[in-house]
Amino acid sequence: MSMKTAEIFVPVGALGSGEDRLFRKSSMIGHLLSNGMSGYPSSTDLRYWALLEERTMIARRALALIGLLIAIVGLIWIGQGTGVFPYPASSFMINQTPWIWRGAIVLVIGLIIAWASRRFLR
């Protein structure tokens, strides 16, 4: 009997996080069942998956923030290249067409990073 997915409910405080968590980890359950265990993960396994989930969430948020900051830099470069955002006044980027293109490329890269962080790190 093999299980594709399973739900594991961890009560408050069991993992030291202070909140209830519901895990759906097919690889963990498959590993436990393939090793001849009863299907109930040990507290060590649950802590590992909780820590992995927490670190993945932190990485996702950090990458999304980095992507958005890169996108903002791209918007500023576009604004300076078009002359819409002429600050500082002595900037060499004001009304310069190459900075419009460079800003557009940086904007797209930043948005791709933000999108990919939400899409692929799950």
C-alpha positions as CSV (number, residue, x, y, z in Angstrom):
1,M,0.0,0.0,0.0
2,S,1.5,3.3,-1.1
3,M,0.3,6.7,-0.2
4,K,0.7,9.6,-2.6
5,T,0.2,12.3,-0.1
6,A,-0.6,12.5,3.6
7,E,-1.5,15.1,6.1
8,I,0.3,15.3,9.4
9,F,-1.2,17.6,12.1
10,V,1.3,18.9,14.6
11,P,-0.2,20.4,17.8
12,V,0.7,23.7,19.3
13,G,4.2,23.9,20.6
14,A,5.3,20.5,19.5
15,L,7.9,21.9,17.2
16,G,8.7,25.0,19.2
17,S,7.1,27.3,16.6
18,G,4.1,28.2,18.7
19,E,1.5,27.4,16.1
20,D,-0.4,24.5,14.6
21,R,0.9,23.2,11.3
22,L,-0.5,20.9,8.7
23,F,2.1,19.1,6.6
24,R,1.6,17.4,3.3
25,K,4.8,15.7,2.5
26,S,4.5,12.8,0.2
27,S,8.2,12.1,0.1
28,M,8.4,11.9,3.9
29,I,5.5,9.5,4.1
30,G,6.9,7.4,1.2
31,H,10.2,7.3,2.9
32,L,8.7,6.2,6.2
33,L,6.6,3.5,4.6
34,S,9.4,2.2,2.4
35,N,11.6,1.7,5.5
36,G,9.0,-0.5,7.1
37,M,7.8,2.0,9.6
38,S,4.2,2.3,10.6
39,G,3.7,5.6,8.8
40,Y,3.9,7.7,11.9
41,P,6.8,10.1,11.7
42,S,9.0,10.6,14.7
43,S,9.3,14.0,16.4
44,T,12.8,14.4,14.7
45,D,11.2,14.0,11.3
46,L,8.5,16.5,12.1
47,R,11.1,19.0,13.3
48,Y,13.1,18.5,10.2
49,W,10.2,19.2,7.9
50,A,9.0,22.1,10.0
51,L,12.5,23.7,9.8
52,L,12.7,23.0,6.1
53,E,9.3,24.6,5.5
54,E,10.2,27.6,7.6
55,R,13.5,28.2,5.8
56,T,11.8,27.7,2.4
57,M,9.2,30.4,3.4
58,I,12.0,32.8,4.5
59,A,13.9,32.2,1.2
60,R,10.8,32.8,-0.8
61,R,10.0,36.1,0.9
62,A,13.7,37.2,0.7
63,L,13.9,36.4,-3.1
64,A,10.5,38.1,-3.7
65,L,11.7,41.2,-1.9
66,I,15.0,41.2,-3.8
67,G,13.2,40.8,-7.1
68,L,10.9,43.7,-6.2
69,L,13.8,45.9,-5.2
70,I,15.5,45.1,-8.5
71,A,12.3,46.0,-10.4
72,I,12.1,49.3,-8.6
73,V,15.7,50.1,-9.7
74,G,14.6,49.3,-13.2
75,L,11.7,51.7,-12.9
76,I,14.0,54.4,-11.6
77,W,16.4,53.9,-14.6
78,I,13.5,54.0,-17.0
79,G,12.3,57.2,-15.4
80,Q,15.7,58.8,-15.5
81,G,16.3,57.7,-19.1
82,T,13.0,59.2,-20.2
83,G,13.4,62.4,-18.2
84,V,10.3,61.7,-16.1
85,F,12.4,61.2,-12.9
86,P,15.3,63.7,-13.3
87,Y,16.8,63.2,-9.8
88,P,19.5,63.9,-9.0
89,A,19.7,66.8,-11.4
90,S,23.3,66.2,-12.2
91,S,22.7,62.5,-13.2
92,F,24.3,61.3,-16.4
93,M,21.3,59.1,-17.0
94,I,18.7,61.8,-17.6
95,N,17.2,61.8,-21.1
96,Q,19.5,59.0,-22.3
97,T,17.8,56.3,-24.4
98,P,20.2,53.5,-23.4
99,W,19.1,53.8,-19.8
100,I,15.5,53.3,-20.9
101,W,16.4,49.9,-22.4
102,R,18.7,48.9,-19.5
103,G,16.0,49.8,-17.0
104,A,13.4,47.8,-18.9
105,I,15.7,44.8,-18.9
106,V,16.4,45.2,-15.2
107,L,12.7,45.6,-14.5
108,V,11.8,42.4,-16.3
109,I,14.6,40.5,-14.5
110,G,13.4,41.7,-11.2
111,L,9.8,40.7,-11.9
112,I,11.0,37.3,-13.1
113,I,12.9,36.8,-9.8
114,A,9.9,37.8,-7.8
115,W,7.6,35.6,-9.8
116,A,9.9,32.6,-9.7
117,S,10.4,32.9,-6.0
118,R,6.7,32.5,-5.5
119,R,6.2,29.9,-8.1
120,F,9.2,27.5,-7.8
121,L,10.2,27.6,-4.1
122,R,7.3,25.6,-2.6
